[in-house]
Amino acid sequence: MNNSVNEAYWDQQPEALLAALQSSAAGLDTAAAGQRLKEYGPNLLRAREKVTALRLLLDQFKSPVVLILPGYGGRM
């Protein structure tokens, strides 16, 4: 088995996955965690803008299917 991180993680043995990620079952030590924080930044999700009802309605017209269907006039 290839120990590549690009392989599906659920398809790897835990020991192989931890080795590929350079970690252990106990987690990272403080120095390694600090280095990864500097290298990759904090593990945060970006805030999304709130979707209003009007935006949701207008976004429906971005679909090519919505733009094509009115041309049939309900006849199929």
Buried (B, 14 or more C-beta within 10 A) or exposed (E): EEBEEEBEEEEBEEEBBBEBEEBEEEEBEEEEEEEBEEEEEEEEEEEEEEEEEEEEEEEEEEEEEEEEEEEEEEEE
